[in-house]
Amino acid sequence: MEVDALPGVNLLAKVTHISPTATIESGVVNYKVKVEIESLEAVMQERQQAKQEETEDYQLKEGLTVTVSIMVEERNDVLLVPNAAISTQGWETYVEVMTPDGVIEQRSITTGISDWQYTEVTEGLSEGEKVVMPQGTATTTTTPEPGGIMIPGMGR
């Protein structure tokens, strides 16, 4: 959780309640969610120890703007492919791969978790292979993503 009034401070929080009913605003479905943060004092003490200096006494007040990223699932050191490169026909998911001799072949893949930009590939591709994007001109090289992928509601 990030609080605009406390730049550079990230607070750990846990979801304590999710409304069972949604509200729809401008065609977007929303659910009210309550989160409980850990002690702000503990965060400030950690910050003070890390900087070896005195920090201000911060208090959270009603009406402050906060951003909460809710992580649903996380994987580290995974092979990622842009979502735009993945196609599905029936039950088969595939990408087009450019072989070392320049031939483009269709390759069946097994996918894992996905976010709005990338999808984890668990089988069918190896690190360093060139995946052809839909336009047929651009390629992307598959590399494991050290930071991994998080499926939030929707943070990194």
N, C-alpha and C positions, 0 to 999 in steps of 0.2 A: 504494500500500500504506500503510495506517495502522497504527501500533503504539500500543496502549493506553498503554504506558509513556512515550510521547513525544507528549503532546497537542499538536495544532497542526502536527505534522510529517507531511507526505506524502512518501513515498519512491517514486521511479520504480523499476519492476522489470520484468523480462521473463520470460516463461514459458520454462523450459528443458526441461521434460518433462511429458507428460501420460500417465498410466497407460493402457494399451490396454484394460484390463479394469475394469469397474465393481464397486462394492460397493453393496448395497441395505440401507438402514437405515430402518426404519419406513416402507417403501414409497417412500423417496426414493432415486433413483439418484445415486451419488457417484463421482467420479473423483479420484484423488490427483493433485495438480498441484504441481510444484516451480517456484519462482520464484527469480530471482537479483536482488538489489537492487543499485542503484548504490552507490558508495562513500558510507558514512554520513558520512565526514569532509567530502566535498564538500557535502553537504546542510547540515551544521553550519556550514561556512564561509559558505555563501550566507545562512543565517539570521543569522549574526553580522554580516555586511556590511549586511544589510537593516535590522537593529535598531541597528547601531553600538554594540553592547555585547558583552561577553564572554558566551559561552554555556557551559553545563556540558559536560563530556565524557561523551557518551552511548555506551553499548555495548549491542548487541543480545545477549540471552542466550537460551539454549534455554528453551523453555517460555513465552515471552512470547506474549500474545494479539495476533494481527494480523488485519486485514481486508484482503483483496485484491480489488479490483474489476478484472475483466478486460474491457476494451473490445474488442468484436468488430467493431463498425462505428460510425461517427459521421457525422452530417450537421449542418450549421449553417444557420441562417436558413431553416427549412423550415416548411411549413404543416402543423399538427397537428390531428387530430380525435380525440376520445375513442374508444377501441375500442368502447364500448357503442353508439355511434351508427352503426357500420358493419354492414351486412348483406350477405350473399352468397346469390345464387340461381344455381345452376349455376356458370357461369364468370364471372358478372357481379357486381361489387362496387358497392354503392351506399350513399348516405346520403339522408335526407329533408331538404330545404332549404325554409325558409320564405321566400317571395318578399316583396318590399317591400309588395305589396298583401295580404299575409296568407295566401296560398295555399301549401299544402304540396305540393311536387313531389318525385318520386323522381329522383335525379341519379346517373348512372353515374360512377364515379371510378376512377382508377388510383392504386394505393397503392405506397409505398416500404417503408422499414424500419419496424419496429414494436417496441414494448416491452410491458410488462405493462399499460400505461395508455393510451398514445397511438400513433397510426399516422400516418406521413407521407403526405400526399396530393400526388401529383405532377401530376395532371391531373383536371379536372372541377369544381374549386372555386376560388373566388377569395377573397382576403383580405377579411374583413368580412361574408361571407355567414353567415346564421344556420342552423346545423345543428340539426335536431330530434332530441332524445334519444328512446329507445324508448318511454318513458311517454307521449309525445305532448304533454307539457305544458312541459317544460324545453327551452330552446334554448341553444346555445353559439355564440359568435361566433368564426369562424376568424381566427386571427392568426398571423403567422410567429413562431416561437419563436426569439429571439435566441441562447439558449444551445444551441439545437438539440436533437437527440435522440441518445442513445447506446444501442447495443444491447450491453449488457455481459453478463457472467455474474454479476450484473446491476446495475451501478452507473449513475448518471445519465449 
